[in-house]
Amino acid sequence: MVIYLYPEGVYVFALYQKERCVETTGIKRKLAIPAVWETEHAVAAHFAAGKDGEETVDASESRIADPAPHSLLVGALPFDRQAAPLLIEPETASWRHGVEALALSAQAPARLPARPVRLTGEPDGPAYARIVAEALRRLDRREGAVLRKVVLARSLHIVMDRPVDPLAIAARLMRDNSVTTFLMDLEEATGLPGHKMVGATPELLVARKGSQVLSHPLAGSAPRSSDPAADRAAADGLLHSEKDQREHSLVVEAIADMLAPYCSALTMPEGTTLRSTASMWHLGTRIEGRLKNGAMPSAAGLAALLHPTPAVGGMPRQAALDCIRELEPQDRGFYAGAVGWTDRAGDGEWYVSLRCAELRDKQLTLHAGAGIVAGSDPQSEVAETWAKFRAILQGLGIEADDSLMEFAA
């Protein structure tokens, strides 16, 4: 059974959280933005020109009052800052209580009816280990390295025995209320009919409400265990890992440095803490700021400023992006980019597009990455990416035989 949370069941964009959800349908206007770094100018020009129109809000009792009663822009940023983002004004936007969507998601099937018939890793495990080893050579400061961290990703291409409905996947993913589930139609960006991205991300890139700005980066992770003692040991090991703490501090440092020129105050009230999802432990730091008067970029503009953070790219940014471009065999597209919304007031929320799948008919593509710093072990990074792939498959409700997984490894 497929559960349509919105009556038409046809979304351009949807974002589901524990507190609230937004679903949009139709495309009233697509913004022409040549590159990610030009996002803020395009957003400001769009709203200043009054080209936003009136959004349609379902006023039934099951809906909550729109917390941002202005017109919306929704969309996705690709990983590559030089590539064009997808930012659209939807025809309709509807807001819900999160508890309502979560209740509906409980009716989703435990497993998808579709099953995988072929899995292909790109690159496979041995090739990925070689790429990591090359990155470690470039990170060696004895060789005068500038690079401090690089995130290297790999893909898992899956052919299913029948088409997969992205809404059924979204309904399943919403069961884990520690993450934000998203659905984005990418057809306008890629020109590929039926091309959609669905995922459940644990990471808030940036949110803005008035002058308040919030970022909650995650870097450093470990798979969870069904055994309580082993699960606690995994969490403790992550919290006390010198390598993971160093990796995390680079991310926090970079985000704070990028936000500082726009903020009159910037704090990290909780310090570094453990953040858990149903399948993974993460190190996280909550960064809060107050924007200066006269320095008020929109939420979309702030997302474009911060993206890609060292959590998905590396540090320094350009050196890491050059390394990724040279070593990764595939274009990331919208993986490790960002998805979110912004309104006329500039408020909004943007999330890093992680733990996601791109879908077209019977074909799915998953992505997983690992942060490489001095001291990383290639085989450990292979294992980390496979732990993430398995977590995504489990969340999607896809059962993959061990023989298929071994073949793809």
N, C-alpha and C positions, 0 to 999 in steps of 0.2 A: 504494500500500500504506500502510495506517495502522498505526503502531507503537504498541502499548499497552505502556507501561513497567510498569504495574501490571496483574496478570492480568485484573481486571474491566474495566479501561480506562475507568472512570467516576469522575471526580474531583470533589470539592468544592473542593479546593485542592492545588496542587503548586508546588514551588519547586526549580529545578534550578541547581546551581552546579558549578564545576570540582571542588571538594573533596567535596561531598556533596549529596544531594537528599532531599527529603521529599515524600511523596505521601499524601493523605488521601482517604478515601471516607466517604460517609454523613454524616448529621447526627444526633448524639445530643441536642444541645441548642443552641439559639440564644439568645444573651444579649440581653436587652432593654435597649438603651442609647439614650437619646433623642438624644444629641449627642456629637460626637467628644470634647469637653472633659471628658465624664463617664466616659471609658474606664477610667482607672486605678481609680476607685472600684468600677466594675462587675467588673473583673477580680479585684481583691482580695476582693470579697464572694463571687464565684463559688468561688474556691479555698478561702476560709476556711470556707464553708458545706459543704465536702466534696462538692460536686455534680459532681465531675470524673469519677468512675468510673475504670475501668481501660482504658487504650488497648490496642489489639491491635497487636502488632508481629510482622511476618513474620520468623521466626528462621532462614530458610534461609541457606545459606552465602554466597549472593550478596548478602546484606544486611550492613550494618555495624552494630555495636552502637549503639543509640540514644544520641547524645551528651547528650540531655536526657531521662532515663528517667522523667520525670514526665508527667502528662497534658498535652495540648496544647490551646491555643486558637489557631485560625487565622482569618484574615479580611482585611478591607480597610477602610481609612478613606476616606470621600469627601473631595473637595477642600474642601467647605464645612464649617467647624467646627461649625456649628449643625445639620448634618444627622446622621442616625443612621448609625453605623458598622455593618458586618456582621462580627460576631465569633461564631464557632461552636465547639463542641466536636465533633470528628469521631468517627465510630464506630470507624474504624481509622486508624492512622498507620504508615507504613513508611518506613524510611530506607535509602538506597543510597549506594554509592560513586559519586562524580561521574563517574569514568572509565567506569563501566558504562553510565550514561545517555548519555554522549557517544558511546560506541561504537554504541549503538542508533540515535542520531540520524543517524549517517553513512549509514544505510539510507533515510533520508527522501528523497522525490523532489526533484529539482532545482527543479521548478516544480509548483505546485498545478494539478490538472486544471481547476479553476474559473477562469474569466476574467471580468474586469470588463466590464460592458456600459454602465454609467453612473457617472460621478464628478461630485460636486457639492461645491464649496467653500462653507463657511459660516463667516465671510463669504468672498467671493471676493477676489482679490488687490487690486483697486482699493479695495474697501470696507475691507479690513484696513489698507491704507496710510493711509486717512483716520482710522481708529481710532488708529493709532500716532501720527499727527500731533496728534490731540487729546490723547493721553497726554503727548506732548512739551510741549504748551502747559501742562499741569498740572504738569509737572516744572520749568518755568522759574522759577528762584529769584528772578528779577527781579520776578515777580508774587507773591512771598511764599509760594512753594510749600512744603508740608510733605513732599510725596511725593519720595522719592529714587530709587526704582526700582519698576517694575511689570512683571509678566510677562503678556503678552497672548497668548491662544491662539486657534486657529481649528481647525475640523473639516473632515474630508474624508469625505463619505458615499459609499459604494460599493455598487452593486447588482451581484452576480455572476450568472453564467448558471446556476449550480447551488449547492446548499448547500456550505458550507465546514466542514471538520472542525477544531475547535480543537486537537485532539491532533496532527494532521498539521502544523499551524503551529508548535506548541510543539517538535516534533521538529526542524523546520528551524531554528528560532531557537537551539536548543542548540548548533548548530555553532560559534557564536561564543562561545568560553569566556571572553571578557573581560567578558561581561555575565551577569546573573542572569535566567533565563527563569522566568516565572510563569504560572500558570493559575488563575483564580478563577471559580467559579460564582456569578453575581450574582442568580439567580432569586429567592432568599430575600429579597433587598433590594429588587428592583424589581417583583417579581410578574410579570415577563415570561418566559414559557416559553422555555427554551433560551438565555437571556441569559448569555453568558460573556465574560470578559475574558482575553486572552492577550497577553503582551508579553515584551520583553527589556530590562530596565532596567540602566543602568550605575551607578546611584546608590544607595549605602547611606545610608538616612536615619539609622538608629541600630541598634547591636547592643549587647547586654548579656550578659556572662558573669561571674557573681558580682558583684564590686564594680567590674569593669572595664567601661567604656563607650567605644564607638567610633562616630564619625560621619565620613563621607567625602563632603562636599558637592561637587557639580560646578556650575559656572556659567561661562559663556563657552565658545563652541564654534565649530568650523569643519569643513566637510565634508572628508573625505579624498579623495585622488586616486590613481588606479592608476599614475600616473607618479611614480616615486620622488622626483625633484627637485621636482615640484610639490607632492607630499605633504609633503616636508620644509619647503618654503616656507610651506605652510599652517600647519604646526605652529609654525614660528618666528614667523610673523605673529601667531598667536593669543597666543603666550607674551609677545610684546612689545607687544601692543595695550593702550594706555592705557585705552580704553573697557572692554575685557573684563576687565582686571585690576581696575578700579574696581568693576565689577559683581560680580566674584568676591569681593572683599574685603568687600562689604556682606553677602554670604551667610555668610561665615566669622565675621564680627563678630557677626551676629545669633545664630547657633547657639552660639557660645562664651558669649555673654551669657545665653542661656537655660539652658545646662548649668551655668554657674558656681555658682549657689546650691545645687546638688545635689552638687557635686564638691569634694573636698579638694585635688585637683590636676588641672590641665588643660593639655595640651601640644599643640603642632603640630610634631612632630619633623622632618618633611620639608619644611615650608614649602609653597608653591604649586608644583605639578608638572603636567606634561602627562599626561593619561590618554587612551588610545586604545581605540576599539572598531573593529570591522571597517569602519565607515562614517564615524565622526566622531572629531575631536579635541576634548578637553575640558580645561579648567583644573580641577584638583582639589586639595583640601587635606585631609589626614588629621588629624582631631581626636581625641585620646585623653584619657580622664579616669578618675579613681578616685572612685567614689561615696562620700559621707560615710556613716559609721555612722548608722543611723536615718533616712537619706534615700535609701531604696532603691526607687524606683518600678520597676515591671516594664518590660520592653522595650516592651510595648504602651503603657504609660503614658508612657514617654519619647517614643515616636513621636507620641502625641497631644499632648504638650507642645510638641515642635518643629514639628509640622505646622500650617500650611504654611510652609516656610522661604522666605526671599526668592528661592531658586532657582526656585520655582514660583509664588510669590505676589508678593512685592515687599517694600518697606520704606519707612516703618514698616508693620507688618503690617496694621493696621486701615485705614489710608488706602489701601493698595494693594488690599485686598479690596473696599473701597467702589468704587474705580475700576474694578476688574474687573467687579463686579456691574453697573455703569452702562454700560460700553462693550462687553462681550462679549455677542453675541446669543444664545449657547447656554449651558445649564447644563453644567458640566464633569462632573457625576456623580462617578465614581470615578477619572477621569483626573486625574493630578497629585495624587492622594491617596497612599495607601501600602498595601502588601500585606506580610503577614508572619505570624509566629507568636510565641507566648510560652508558657512552661511554668509549672508550679506554683512553681518556684524563682524565677520572674521573669526568667529568661534568655530570649533570643530574638533575632530579627533582623527588621528592617522595612526595606523598600525603597520608594523613590519610584516610583509606577506611571506610568512614562514609556515611550515607544517601544512603545505598546500598541494593540490593536484590540479593540473591543467587537463581538461577533458574535451574530447571530440568524438562523439559516437562511441565506438568500442575502444578507443585509445586513451590512455592516461599517461601522464608524465609526472613523476614525483621528483623532488629535489631535496638534497640534504647537504649541509656543509659542516666544516670543522675549523675552528680557529687555530692557526699554526703560529707558534712563537718559539723562540729558542728553547730547546729542551723537549719539544714535542717528539713523540714516537710515531713513525709512519703507520705501523700496524695498529697502534691504539686509535689513530685517527680513522683508519678503515673501519674498525669496530664501532667507533662512535657514529659514523655515518650510517652503518647498518642498523644500529640501535634506533636511530631516528627514522629510517625507512620502515622498520618493523612497527614502530609506534604510529606512524602515519597510516600504514596498512590496517593496523588494528582499529584505529579511529575511524577509518573509512568503512569498516565492516567487511574487509576483503581477506579471505583466507588463501594464503599462498603455501603450496606444498613446499616442504624443505628441499625437495629435489629442484624445484623451480628457483628457489632462493639461492641454492648453491650454484646453479648454472649461471645466474645473473651476477653472482659475486665475482 
